[in-house]
């Protein structure tokens, strides 16, 4: 029996210093029937040259540039890569992470089953490739609600999707979202009730480094934060329509996120601190949390006057 083809789709931007290790990990796979489609998002370093060497070495690798008429960003690259792909199974991957050598083989044990998606675990590593003491939570009895509020996460690269399931969807990656793009995509797929197989074995090394998006959130990058909150607001509307989760849970989570940004902005005297305060109060008013509104206002005044009372802003 012929092994099904799996398409590994990688968006990349200025990853010349990292993508070689990623492509080496694909080349080392024990499963051989794959194609790897790298979509460049306009790199100005030597990413094209690095990937080009792999294309010369093995014709299973492809290098393409995002068409000029497509929106810049990883999501447009992912969608374009899907359009070019031929695999029965699809794995979107990142250009700075590493597939362990048995990763595709482990996934392939489900390729001839009725599952729509196979989701594996991962291990976190630092920029040197040293394993970190951090657990990946990705299995739950309440999948949608726990994914909504971050109790579990799949990222973009731990799921491997059946093509037939994906082509039945109205859209794949939202090209107007650049933060929480994996959260948005995976949730919209979960709303469609896919049949899921879980692999508890770590099959991917997820690299945490200085360029990671989480660092931008920690630095209160306003553009990234606004993108995150637009994505969350989008799912408030979707859940109102599909009733797949308790919308109050998500609304309270959003308030918690805005409170976090507000607290950090107050401590750092960030220029957007009163913008975040306004958002907290708006969201608390929407759910008629008058006790919360009082605590937020009181904590804010105490902090502004005495530069103390950080805990009152919780």
C-alpha positions as CSV (number, residue, x, y, z in Angstrom):
1,X,0.0,0.0,0.0
2,X,1.4,3.4,-0.9
3,X,2.0,5.8,2.0
4,X,-0.2,8.9,1.9
5,X,1.6,12.1,0.9
6,X,1.9,14.7,3.7
7,X,2.5,18.4,2.8
8,X,4.6,20.4,5.3
9,X,3.9,24.1,4.7
10,X,6.4,26.6,6.2
11,X,6.0,30.4,6.1
12,X,9.2,32.2,6.7
13,X,10.6,35.7,7.1
14,X,14.3,36.5,7.8
15,X,15.1,33.0,9.3
16,X,18.4,32.3,7.5
17,X,20.0,31.7,10.9
18,X,17.4,29.1,12.0
19,X,15.6,27.6,9.0
20,X,18.5,25.2,8.1
21,X,18.0,23.3,11.3
22,X,14.2,23.1,10.7
23,X,14.7,21.7,7.1
24,X,17.4,19.3,8.4
25,X,14.8,17.9,10.8
26,X,12.4,17.3,7.9
27,X,15.1,15.7,5.8
28,X,15.8,13.3,8.7
29,X,12.3,12.0,9.0
30,X,11.8,8.2,9.0
31,X,8.7,8.7,6.9
32,X,9.7,9.4,3.3
33,X,6.5,10.4,1.4
34,X,6.4,14.2,2.1
35,X,6.7,17.5,0.3
36,X,8.0,20.6,2.1
37,X,6.7,23.9,0.7
38,X,8.5,27.0,2.0
39,X,6.7,30.3,1.4
40,X,8.9,33.4,1.9
41,X,7.2,36.5,3.1
42,X,9.7,39.0,1.7
43,X,12.9,38.1,3.5
44,X,15.9,40.5,3.2
45,X,18.5,38.1,4.6
46,X,19.8,34.9,3.0
47,X,16.7,32.8,3.7
48,X,16.2,32.2,-0.1
49,X,19.8,31.0,-0.4
50,X,19.6,28.6,2.5
51,X,16.4,27.1,1.3
52,X,17.7,27.0,-2.2
53,X,20.4,24.6,-1.2
54,X,17.8,22.2,0.1
55,X,15.8,22.4,-3.0
56,X,18.9,21.5,-5.0
57,X,19.6,18.6,-2.6
58,X,16.2,17.1,-2.5
59,X,13.3,17.7,-4.9
60,X,10.8,17.1,-2.1
61,X,11.6,20.7,-1.0
62,X,10.0,23.7,-2.8
63,X,10.6,27.4,-2.4
64,X,8.1,30.0,-3.3
65,X,7.6,33.7,-2.7
66,X,4.4,35.1,-1.5
67,X,2.7,36.7,-4.5
68,X,2.7,40.5,-4.4
69,X,-1.1,40.6,-4.6
70,X,-1.4,38.6,-1.3
71,X,-1.4,40.4,2.1
72,X,1.9,40.3,3.8
73,X,2.1,37.9,6.8
74,X,2.4,34.3,7.8
75,X,-1.3,33.6,7.3
76,X,-1.3,34.6,3.7
77,X,1.8,32.4,3.2
78,X,0.1,29.5,4.9
79,X,-3.0,29.8,2.7
80,X,-0.9,30.1,-0.4
81,X,1.2,27.1,0.6
82,X,-2.1,25.1,1.0
83,X,-3.1,26.1,-2.5
84,X,0.2,24.7,-3.9
85,X,0.1,21.5,-1.8
86,X,-0.8,18.1,-3.0
87,X,-0.8,16.1,0.2
88,X,-3.7,14.0,1.6
89,X,-2.5,15.3,5.0
90,X,-1.4,18.9,5.8
91,X,1.0,20.0,8.5
92,X,1.7,23.7,8.9
93,X,5.1,24.2,10.5
94,X,7.2,27.1,11.7
95,X,10.7,28.0,10.3
96,X,12.4,28.0,13.7
97,X,11.1,24.8,15.2
98,X,12.3,21.2,14.8
99,X,10.5,17.9,14.0
100,X,11.8,14.9,15.9
101,X,12.8,12.2,13.4
102,X,9.8,9.9,14.1
103,X,7.2,12.7,14.0
104,X,5.6,12.1,10.7
105,X,5.8,8.3,11.2
106,X,3.9,8.6,14.5
107,X,1.3,10.8,12.8
108,X,1.0,8.4,9.8
109,X,-0.3,5.6,12.0
110,X,-3.6,7.5,11.9
111,X,-3.5,8.4,8.2
112,X,-5.7,5.4,7.1
113,X,-8.2,6.0,9.9
114,X,-11.3,8.1,10.0
115,X,-9.7,10.9,12.0
116,X,-9.8,14.5,10.7
117,X,-6.8,15.7,12.6
118,X,-3.9,14.2,14.6
119,X,-2.6,16.3,17.4
120,X,0.7,15.6,19.2
121,X,2.6,17.0,22.1
122,X,5.8,19.0,22.0
123,X,8.8,19.9,24.1
124,X,9.9,23.4,24.8
125,X,13.6,24.2,24.1
126,X,15.6,27.4,24.5
127,X,17.6,29.1,21.7
128,X,20.4,26.6,22.3
129,X,18.1,23.6,21.9
130,X,18.2,22.7,25.6
131,X,15.0,21.3,26.9
132,X,13.0,23.6,29.2
133,X,11.0,22.5,32.3
134,X,7.6,23.5,30.9
135,X,4.6,21.2,30.2
136,X,2.5,21.3,27.1
137,X,-1.2,20.9,28.0
138,X,-3.3,20.0,25.0
139,X,-5.9,17.3,26.0
140,X,-9.1,18.2,27.7
141,X,-12.7,16.8,28.2
142,X,-13.9,20.3,27.5
143,X,-11.8,21.1,24.5
144,X,-13.3,24.2,23.0
145,X,-13.9,26.1,26.3
146,X,-10.4,25.2,27.6
147,X,-8.8,26.2,24.4
148,X,-10.7,29.5,24.4
149,X,-9.1,30.5,27.7
150,X,-5.7,29.0,27.2
151,X,-5.9,26.0,29.6
152,X,-4.8,23.9,26.6
153,X,-3.1,24.9,23.3
154,X,-2.3,23.2,20.0
155,X,-0.3,26.0,18.3
156,X,-0.1,26.0,14.5
157,X,2.3,23.1,14.2
158,X,1.2,20.2,16.5
159,X,-2.0,19.3,14.5
160,X,-1.8,17.4,11.2
161,X,-5.0,17.9,9.3
162,X,-6.8,15.7,6.7
163,X,-7.0,17.7,3.5
164,X,-10.6,16.6,2.9
165,X,-11.6,18.2,6.2
166,X,-9.9,21.4,5.4
167,X,-11.3,21.9,1.9
168,X,-14.8,21.7,3.4
169,X,-14.2,24.9,5.4
170,X,-15.3,28.3,4.3
171,X,-11.8,29.7,5.1
172,X,-8.5,28.7,6.6
173,X,-6.1,31.2,8.1
174,X,-7.5,34.7,8.6
175,X,-5.0,37.0,6.8
176,X,-6.1,40.0,8.8
177,X,-4.9,38.5,12.1
178,X,-1.1,38.3,12.9
179,X,-1.3,37.6,16.6
180,X,-3.3,34.6,17.9
181,X,-3.6,33.3,14.3
182,X,-3.2,29.7,15.5
183,X,-5.8,30.3,18.3
184,X,-8.2,31.7,15.8
185,X,-7.7,29.0,13.2
186,X,-7.8,26.0,15.5
187,X,-10.9,27.3,17.3
188,X,-12.8,27.7,14.0
189,X,-11.8,24.2,13.0
190,X,-12.9,22.9,16.4
191,X,-16.3,24.5,16.0
192,X,-16.8,22.2,13.0
193,X,-16.4,19.2,15.3
194,X,-13.5,17.3,13.8
195,X,-12.7,13.8,14.9
196,X,-9.4,14.1,16.8
197,X,-6.6,11.6,17.5
198,X,-4.1,12.6,20.2
199,X,-0.5,11.5,20.5
200,X,0.9,12.2,24.0
201,X,4.5,11.7,22.9
202,X,6.4,15.0,22.1
203,X,7.1,15.0,18.4
204,X,8.2,18.7,18.0
205,X,10.8,20.9,19.6
206,X,9.3,24.4,20.1
207,X,12.0,26.9,20.3
208,X,11.6,29.9,22.7
209,X,13.9,32.7,21.6
210,X,14.2,36.5,21.6
211,X,12.1,36.9,18.4
212,X,9.2,34.9,19.9
213,X,5.9,36.8,19.7
214,X,5.3,36.2,23.5
215,X,8.2,38.6,24.1
216,X,6.4,41.3,22.2
217,X,3.3,40.9,24.3
218,X,5.5,41.1,27.4
219,X,7.0,44.3,26.1
220,X,3.5,45.7,25.7
221,X,3.7,45.9,21.9
222,X,0.5,47.8,21.3
223,X,0.1,46.6,17.7
224,X,0.3,42.9,18.8
225,X,-2.0,43.4,21.8
226,X,-4.7,45.1,19.6
227,X,-4.4,42.2,17.1
228,X,-4.9,39.7,20.0
229,X,-8.0,41.5,21.3
230,X,-9.5,41.7,17.8
231,X,-9.1,38.0,17.5
232,X,-10.8,37.4,20.8
233,X,-13.6,39.8,20.0
234,X,-14.1,37.9,16.7
235,X,-14.8,34.7,18.7
236,X,-17.2,36.4,21.1
237,X,-19.3,37.0,17.9
238,X,-18.8,33.5,16.6
239,X,-19.8,31.9,19.9
240,X,-22.9,34.0,20.0
241,X,-23.9,32.4,16.7
242,X,-22.7,28.8,17.1
243,X,-23.3,28.3,20.9
244,X,-20.3,26.0,21.1
245,X,-19.1,27.4,24.5
246,X,-20.2,29.5,27.4
247,X,-19.6,33.0,26.1
248,X,-19.4,34.4,29.7
249,X,-16.2,32.4,30.2
250,X,-14.5,34.0,27.2
251,X,-15.8,37.5,28.2
252,X,-14.3,37.1,31.7
253,X,-11.1,35.9,30.2
254,X,-10.9,39.0,28.0
255,X,-11.3,41.2,31.0
256,X,-8.5,39.3,32.7
257,X,-6.3,39.9,29.7
258,X,-7.0,43.7,29.6
259,X,-6.4,43.8,33.4
260,X,-3.0,42.2,32.9
261,X,-2.1,44.7,30.2
262,X,-3.4,47.6,32.3
263,X,-1.4,46.5,35.4
264,X,1.8,46.1,33.4
265,X,1.2,49.5,31.7
266,X,0.7,51.2,35.0
267,X,3.9,49.8,36.4
268,X,5.8,50.7,33.3
269,X,4.1,54.0,32.9
270,X,3.2,53.0,29.4
271,X,1.5,55.6,27.2
272,X,-1.5,53.3,26.6
273,X,-2.3,52.6,30.3
274,X,-5.5,54.6,30.3
275,X,-6.6,53.0,27.0
276,X,-6.4,49.6,28.8
277,X,-8.2,51.0,31.8
278,X,-11.0,52.2,29.6
279,X,-11.2,48.7,28.0
280,X,-11.4,47.0,31.4
281,X,-14.2,49.2,32.5
282,X,-16.1,48.8,29.2
283,X,-15.8,45.0,29.3
284,X,-16.9,44.9,33.0
285,X,-19.9,47.0,32.2
286,X,-20.9,44.7,29.4
287,X,-21.3,41.8,31.8
288,X,-22.8,44.1,34.5
289,X,-19.9,43.4,36.9
290,X,-20.4,46.5,39.1
291,X,-18.3,45.0,41.9
292,X,-15.5,44.6,39.4
293,X,-15.9,48.2,38.2
294,X,-15.6,49.5,41.7
295,X,-12.4,47.4,42.4
296,X,-10.8,48.5,39.1
297,X,-11.5,52.2,39.8
298,X,-10.4,52.0,43.4
299,X,-7.3,50.1,42.6
300,X,-6.4,52.5,39.8
301,X,-6.8,55.6,42.1
302,X,-4.7,54.0,44.9
303,X,-2.0,53.1,42.5
304,X,-1.9,56.5,40.8
305,X,-1.8,58.4,44.1
306,X,0.5,56.1,46.2
307,X,2.2,54.1,43.5
308,X,1.1,51.1,45.5
309,X,-1.8,48.7,45.5
310,X,-0.7,46.5,42.5
311,X,-2.8,43.6,44.0
312,X,-5.9,45.8,44.0
313,X,-5.9,45.8,40.2
314,X,-6.4,42.0,40.1
